[in-house]
């Protein structure tokens, strides 16, 4: 990409236009989003373009309020890390399936209450699934909203765990039933910051709204790296010193994901109330 897009701006027509419209823009020599004619792209991407051109945050307060009505305290902010290796490290695993080995959980018991943080990280050369599922069920209780970012991922992992552990099936399905997807307000453009550059990834949304938070300085800074480290742990490939360093990095990374959700929900509440 660095070679093919040399000379293109960081936020370019490739981020907002597709097929014929993209070709049309390139033929006109237009590469920067700010030079795209108003209304040319249309649809949801037009929100991104106008937000970027004006430097203003796009807000649809009524949609945010409708979404927030489903939230119930206590709030459980939950994030998973998984492995999906081609060669499974443990008996009973299948190639390229998602196997969870870590979660971070921030809990807010009631509005304005102090945050509580819990976590699970499997650090042994063994199958993490049973211990993961048991700890998850224990910590998530049986009431309140489970706030996640990209609900389909965590729900799919829970479904796989429920298929394997019949005695935990009802509790895992119940957690799925309580999930609220924090991705929705940003992906559906009910709230959009010009610095998101058309991305609703939490790694784009968080620094746009909360520039004091960043993943760039972390030892483990993305899900792919976390997955590779998790696979190495479960396969028993790390010595004691490497394991400690890897565990510290994973805890910091996954913990930031759930803290980011706390901050972004506060942002949603803030823009709901703006006059």
Sine and cosine of phi, psi and omega as CSV:
sin_phi,cos_phi,sin_psi,cos_psi,sin_omega,cos_omega
0.00,0.00,-0.64,0.77,0.02,-1.00
-0.88,0.48,-0.59,0.81,-0.01,-1.00
-0.97,0.25,-0.76,0.65,-0.09,-1.00
-0.93,0.37,-0.56,0.83,-0.07,-1.00
-0.97,-0.26,0.39,0.92,0.03,-1.00
-0.86,0.52,0.75,-0.66,-0.01,-1.00
1.00,-0.03,-0.18,0.98,0.05,-1.00
-0.99,0.13,0.53,-0.85,0.09,-1.00
-0.92,0.40,0.32,-0.95,-0.01,-1.00
-0.85,0.52,-0.65,0.76,0.03,-1.00
-0.94,-0.34,0.96,-0.26,-0.17,-0.99
-0.83,-0.56,0.01,-1.00,0.00,-1.00
-0.87,0.49,-0.42,0.91,0.04,-1.00
-0.90,0.44,-0.39,0.92,-0.01,-1.00
-0.99,0.14,-0.29,0.96,-0.15,-0.99
-0.79,-0.62,-0.24,0.97,-0.06,-1.00
-0.83,-0.56,0.47,-0.88,-0.01,-1.00
-0.74,-0.67,0.41,-0.91,0.15,-0.99
0.73,0.69,-0.85,-0.53,-0.13,-0.99
-0.85,0.52,-0.66,0.75,-0.03,-1.00
-0.93,0.37,-0.57,0.82,0.05,-1.00
-0.91,0.42,-0.73,0.68,0.01,-1.00
-0.87,0.50,-0.67,0.74,0.00,-1.00
-0.87,0.50,-0.71,0.71,0.00,-1.00
-0.90,0.44,-0.70,0.71,-0.02,-1.00
-0.90,0.43,-0.60,0.80,0.02,-1.00
-0.91,0.42,-0.47,0.88,0.05,-1.00
-1.00,0.09,-0.03,1.00,-0.01,-1.00
0.98,0.18,0.30,0.95,-0.01,-1.00
-1.00,-0.05,0.87,-0.50,0.03,-1.00
-0.85,-0.52,-0.48,0.88,-0.05,-1.00
-1.00,0.00,0.68,-0.73,-0.03,-1.00
-0.84,0.55,-0.59,0.81,-0.06,-1.00
-0.92,0.40,-0.27,0.96,-0.01,-1.00
-0.99,-0.12,-0.01,1.00,0.01,-1.00
-0.95,0.30,0.76,-0.65,0.01,-1.00
-0.86,0.50,0.62,-0.78,0.01,-1.00
-0.84,0.55,0.72,-0.70,0.05,-1.00
0.99,0.17,-0.05,1.00,-0.08,-1.00
-0.92,0.38,-0.68,0.73,-0.06,-1.00
-0.99,0.11,-0.72,0.70,0.02,-1.00
0.96,0.28,0.00,-1.00,0.05,-1.00
0.90,0.43,-0.39,-0.92,-0.06,-1.00
-0.90,0.44,-0.57,0.82,-0.02,-1.00
-0.91,0.42,-0.39,0.92,0.04,-1.00
-0.91,0.42,-0.52,0.86,0.09,-1.00
-0.89,0.46,-0.71,0.71,0.02,-1.00
-0.86,0.51,-0.71,0.70,-0.06,-1.00
-0.90,0.44,-0.73,0.68,-0.03,-1.00
-0.92,0.39,-0.60,0.80,0.05,-1.00
-0.89,0.46,-0.67,0.75,-0.01,-1.00
-0.93,0.37,-0.68,0.73,-0.02,-1.00
-0.90,0.44,-0.67,0.74,-0.08,-1.00
-1.00,0.04,-0.32,0.95,-0.07,-1.00
0.96,0.28,0.29,0.96,-0.06,-1.00
-0.95,-0.31,0.57,-0.82,0.06,-1.00
-0.97,0.24,0.76,-0.65,0.05,-1.00
-1.00,0.04,0.77,-0.63,-0.05,-1.00
-0.71,-0.70,0.72,-0.70,0.17,-0.99
-0.85,-0.53,1.00,0.00,-0.17,-0.99
-0.89,0.46,-0.62,0.78,-0.04,-1.00
-0.90,0.44,-0.61,0.79,0.02,-1.00
-0.93,0.37,-0.65,0.76,0.03,-1.00
-0.89,0.46,-0.68,0.73,-0.01,-1.00
-0.91,0.42,-0.67,0.75,0.03,-1.00
-0.88,0.48,-0.68,0.73,0.00,-1.00
-0.90,0.43,-0.68,0.73,-0.09,-1.00
-0.95,0.32,-0.29,0.96,-0.01,-1.00
-0.88,0.47,-0.41,0.91,-0.03,-1.00
-0.99,0.13,-0.14,0.99,-0.02,-1.00
-0.96,0.29,0.69,-0.72,0.02,-1.00
-0.71,-0.71,0.75,-0.66,0.07,-1.00
-0.98,0.19,0.50,-0.86,-0.01,1.00
-0.94,0.34,0.49,-0.87,0.04,-1.00
-0.99,-0.15,0.76,-0.65,0.02,-1.00
-0.91,-0.41,0.95,-0.33,0.00,-1.00
-1.00,-0.04,0.91,-0.41,-0.24,-0.97
-0.81,-0.59,0.67,-0.74,0.06,-1.00
-0.59,-0.81,0.64,-0.77,-0.01,-1.00
-0.93,-0.36,0.46,-0.89,0.29,-0.96
-0.86,-0.52,0.65,-0.76,-0.09,-1.00
-0.71,-0.71,0.25,-0.97,0.19,-0.98
-0.90,-0.45,0.46,-0.89,0.12,-0.99
-0.55,-0.84,0.88,0.48,-0.12,-0.99
-0.96,0.28,0.47,-0.88,0.08,-1.00
-0.92,0.38,-0.59,0.81,0.06,-1.00
-0.94,-0.33,0.96,-0.28,-0.07,-1.00
-0.88,0.47,0.68,-0.73,-0.03,-1.00
-0.99,0.16,-0.25,0.97,-0.07,-1.00
-0.76,-0.65,0.50,-0.87,0.09,-1.00
-0.86,0.51,0.60,-0.80,0.03,-1.00
1.00,0.01,-0.17,0.98,0.06,-1.00
-1.00,0.01,0.41,-0.91,0.01,-1.00
-0.90,-0.45,0.43,-0.90,0.00,-1.00
-0.88,0.47,0.67,-0.74,0.16,-0.99
0.89,0.46,0.36,0.93,0.15,-0.99
-1.00,-0.09,0.44,-0.90,-0.04,-1.00
-0.99,0.14,0.87,-0.49,0.06,-1.00
-0.87,-0.50,0.89,-0.45,-0.07,-1.00
-0.98,0.20,0.61,-0.79,0.04,-1.00
-0.75,-0.66,-0.12,0.99,-0.06,-1.00
-0.48,-0.88,0.58,-0.81,0.25,-0.97
-0.59,-0.81,0.44,-0.90,0.14,-0.99
-0.88,-0.47,0.60,-0.80,-0.05,-1.00
-0.63,-0.77,0.92,-0.39,0.18,-0.98
-0.99,-0.17,0.72,-0.70,-0.06,-1.00
-0.84,-0.54,0.73,-0.68,0.14,-0.99
-0.85,-0.52,0.94,-0.34,-0.15,-0.99
-0.92,0.39,-0.58,0.81,0.03,-1.00
-0.45,-0.89,0.21,-0.98,-0.05,-1.00
-0.84,0.54,0.78,-0.62,0.02,-1.00
0.99,0.12,-0.09,1.00,-0.04,-1.00
-0.96,0.28,0.42,-0.91,0.06,-1.00
-0.89,0.45,0.56,-0.83,0.04,-1.00
-0.96,0.26,0.60,-0.80,0.17,-0.99
-0.92,-0.39,0.64,-0.77,0.00,-1.00
-0.85,-0.52,0.75,-0.66,0.06,-1.00
-0.76,-0.65,0.38,-0.93,0.00,-1.00
-0.42,-0.91,0.33,-0.94,0.13,-0.99
-0.70,-0.71,0.74,-0.67,0.09,-1.00
-0.61,-0.79,0.87,-0.49,0.02,-1.00
-0.99,0.16,0.85,-0.52,-0.07,-1.00
-0.87,-0.49,0.29,0.96,0.00,-1.00
-0.94,-0.34,0.33,-0.94,0.05,-1.00
-1.00,0.10,0.95,0.30,-0.06,-1.00
-0.31,-0.95,0.14,-0.99,0.00,-1.00
-0.93,0.36,0.84,-0.54,-0.07,-1.00
-1.00,0.05,-0.09,1.00,-0.28,-0.96
-0.90,0.43,-0.73,0.69,-0.08,-1.00
-0.90,0.43,-0.75,0.67,-0.01,-1.00
-0.89,0.46,-0.64,0.77,0.04,-1.00
-0.86,0.51,-0.78,0.62,-0.07,-1.00
-0.89,0.45,-0.67,0.74,-0.01,-1.00
-0.89,0.45,-0.70,0.72,-0.01,-1.00
-0.92,0.39,-0.62,0.79,0.02,-1.00
-0.88,0.48,-0.76,0.65,0.00,-1.00
-0.89,0.46,-0.66,0.75,0.00,-1.00
-0.88,0.48,-0.69,0.72,-0.14,-0.99
-1.00,0.10,-0.42,0.91,-0.09,-1.00
-1.00,0.08,-0.10,0.99,0.06,-1.00
0.86,0.50,-0.40,-0.92,-0.04,-1.00
-0.72,-0.69,0.24,0.97,0.08,-1.00
-0.52,-0.86,0.33,-0.94,-0.04,-1.00
1.00,-0.09,0.31,-0.95,-0.04,-1.00
-1.00,0.10,0.64,-0.77,0.10,-0.99
-0.98,-0.21,0.95,-0.30,-0.09,-1.00
-1.00,-0.03,0.84,-0.54,0.00,-1.00
-0.77,-0.64,0.21,-0.98,0.03,-1.00
-0.87,-0.50,0.98,-0.19,-0.13,-0.99
1.00,0.04,0.96,0.26,-0.11,-0.99
-0.81,0.58,-0.58,0.81,-0.09,-1.00
-0.87,0.50,-0.52,0.85,-0.04,-1.00
-0.94,0.34,-0.85,0.53,-0.02,-1.00
-0.89,0.46,-0.62,0.78,0.00,-1.00
-0.90,0.43,-0.64,0.77,0.02,-1.00
-0.91,0.42,-0.65,0.76,0.04,-1.00
-0.89,0.46,-0.69,0.72,0.02,-1.00
-0.88,0.47,-0.61,0.79,0.03,-1.00
-0.89,0.45,-0.64,0.77,0.03,-1.00
-0.92,0.39,-0.62,0.78,0.05,-1.00
-0.92,0.40,-0.65,0.76,0.00,-1.00
-0.90,0.43,-0.56,0.83,0.04,-1.00
-0.92,0.40,-0.55,0.84,-0.07,-1.00
-1.00,0.08,-0.62,0.78,-0.09,-1.00
-0.91,-0.41,1.00,0.00,-0.10,-0.99
-0.88,0.48,-0.52,0.85,-0.04,-1.00
-0.95,0.32,-0.29,0.96,0.01,-1.00
-0.95,-0.30,0.06,1.00,-0.13,-0.99
-0.84,0.54,-0.77,0.64,-0.08,-1.00
-0.89,0.45,-0.63,0.78,0.00,-1.00
-0.93,0.37,-0.64,0.77,0.00,-1.00
-0.93,0.36,-0.66,0.75,0.07,-1.00
-0.90,0.43,-0.59,0.81,0.02,-1.00
-0.90,0.43,-0.62,0.78,0.06,-1.00
-0.88,0.47,-0.68,0.73,0.05,-1.00
-0.86,0.52,-0.66,0.75,-0.02,-1.00
-0.92,0.40,-0.33,0.94,0.00,-1.00
-0.99,-0.11,-0.01,1.00,-0.10,-0.99
-0.95,0.31,0.68,-0.74,0.13,-0.99
-0.86,-0.51,0.77,-0.63,-0.10,-0.99
-1.00,-0.06,0.94,-0.33,0.02,-1.00
-0.95,0.30,-0.24,0.97,0.08,-1.00
-0.91,0.42,-0.55,0.84,-0.13,-0.99
-0.80,0.60,-0.77,0.64,-0.04,-1.00
-0.86,0.51,-0.51,0.86,-0.05,-1.00
-1.00,0.00,-0.65,0.76,0.01,-1.00
-0.93,0.38,-0.58,0.81,-0.01,-1.00
-1.00,0.02,0.05,1.00,0.10,-0.99
0.91,0.41,0.47,0.88,0.17,-0.99
-0.96,0.29,-0.37,0.93,0.09,-1.00
-0.57,-0.82,0.86,-0.51,-0.08,-1.00
-0.58,-0.81,0.80,-0.60,0.03,-1.00
-0.99,-0.13,0.66,-0.75,-0.02,-1.00
-0.85,0.53,-0.43,0.90,-0.02,-1.00
-0.99,0.11,0.01,1.00,0.11,-0.99
-0.94,0.33,-0.41,0.91,0.03,-1.00
0.82,0.57,0.72,0.70,0.08,-1.00
0.95,0.33,0.15,0.99,0.01,-1.00
-0.96,-0.30,0.72,-0.69,0.09,-1.00
-0.98,-0.19,0.15,0.99,0.08,-1.00
-0.86,0.51,0.61,-0.79,0.00,-1.00
-0.87,0.50,-0.45,0.89,0.00,-1.00
-0.97,0.24,-0.23,0.97,0.12,-0.99
-0.99,-0.15,-0.63,0.78,-0.07,-1.00
-0.94,0.33,-0.70,0.72,-0.08,-1.00
-0.86,0.51,-0.81,0.58,-0.01,-1.00
-0.93,0.38,-0.39,0.92,0.05,-1.00
-0.92,0.40,-0.73,0.69,-0.02,-1.00
-1.00,0.03,-0.50,0.87,-0.05,-1.00
-0.76,-0.65,0.98,0.21,-0.09,-1.00
-0.88,0.47,-0.25,0.97,0.03,-1.00
-0.96,0.27,-0.22,0.98,0.03,-1.00
-0.96,-0.28,0.70,-0.72,0.00,-1.00
-0.45,-0.89,0.55,-0.84,0.09,-1.00
-1.00,-0.01,-0.24,0.97,-0.19,-0.98
-0.91,0.42,-0.45,0.89,-0.04,-1.00
-1.00,-0.01,-0.07,1.00,-0.05,-1.00
-0.97,0.23,0.50,-0.87,0.10,-1.00
-0.91,0.42,-0.64,0.77,0.12,-0.99
-0.93,-0.37,0.91,-0.42,-0.18,-0.98
-0.87,-0.49,0.04,1.00,0.04,-1.00
-0.41,-0.91,0.28,-0.96,-0.06,-1.00
-0.90,0.43,-0.54,0.84,0.02,-1.00
-0.90,0.44,-0.69,0.72,0.03,-1.00
-0.91,0.42,-0.67,0.74,0.03,-1.00
-0.87,0.50,-0.66,0.75,0.00,-1.00
-0.90,0.43,-0.68,0.74,0.01,-1.00
-0.90,0.43,-0.64,0.77,0.01,-1.00
-0.93,0.37,-0.68,0.73,0.03,-1.00
-0.86,0.51,-0.66,0.75,0.01,-1.00
-0.90,0.43,-0.62,0.79,0.02,-1.00
-0.92,0.40,-0.62,0.79,0.04,-1.00
-0.90,0.45,-0.77,0.64,-0.08,-1.00
-0.92,0.40,-0.50,0.86,0.03,-1.00
-0.99,0.14,-0.06,1.00,0.03,-1.00
0.95,0.31,0.55,0.84,-0.09,-1.00
-1.00,-0.08,-0.06,1.00,-0.07,-1.00
-0.96,-0.29,0.65,-0.76,0.12,-0.99
-0.99,0.17,0.02,-1.00,-0.11,-0.99
-0.86,0.50,-0.70,0.72,-0.02,-1.00
-0.92,0.39,-0.68,0.73,0.03,-1.00
-0.90,0.44,-0.62,0.78,-0.01,-1.00
-0.90,0.45,-0.68,0.73,0.01,-1.00
-0.89,0.45,-0.71,0.70,0.00,-1.00
-0.89,0.45,-0.68,0.73,0.01,-1.00
-0.91,0.42,-0.67,0.74,-0.01,-1.00
-0.89,0.45,-0.68,0.74,0.02,-1.00
-0.88,0.48,-0.69,0.72,0.00,-1.00
-0.91,0.42,-0.66,0.75,0.01,-1.00
-0.91,0.42,-0.67,0.74,-0.01,-1.00
-0.89,0.46,-0.68,0.74,-0.01,-1.00
-0.91,0.42,-0.68,0.73,-0.04,-1.00
-0.92,0.40,-0.79,0.61,-0.06,-1.00
-0.92,0.39,-0.59,0.81,0.04,-1.00
-0.90,0.44,-0.59,0.81,0.04,-1.00
-0.92,0.39,-0.57,0.82,0.03,-1.00
-0.85,0.52,-0.72,0.70,-0.03,-1.00
-0.97,0.23,-0.55,0.83,0.10,-0.99
-0.90,0.43,-0.60,0.80,0.06,-1.00
-0.86,0.50,-0.65,0.76,0.02,-1.00
-0.90,0.44,-0.64,0.77,0.07,-1.00
-0.85,0.53,-0.75,0.66,-0.03,-1.00
-0.90,0.44,-0.67,0.74,-0.04,-1.00
-0.94,0.34,-0.54,0.84,0.09,-1.00
-0.92,0.40,-0.61,0.79,0.09,-1.00
-0.88,0.47,-0.61,0.79,0.05,-1.00
-0.90,0.44,-0.69,0.72,0.03,-1.00
-0.86,0.52,-0.73,0.69,0.02,-1.00
-0.87,0.49,-0.65,0.76,-0.03,-1.00
-0.88,0.48,-0.73,0.68,-0.05,-1.00
-0.97,0.25,-0.37,0.93,0.13,-0.99
-0.90,0.44,-0.56,0.83,-0.13,-0.99
-1.00,-0.07,-0.16,0.99,-0.01,-1.00
-0.90,0.43,0.64,-0.77,0.00,-1.00
-0.99,-0.15,0.00,0.00,0.00,0.00
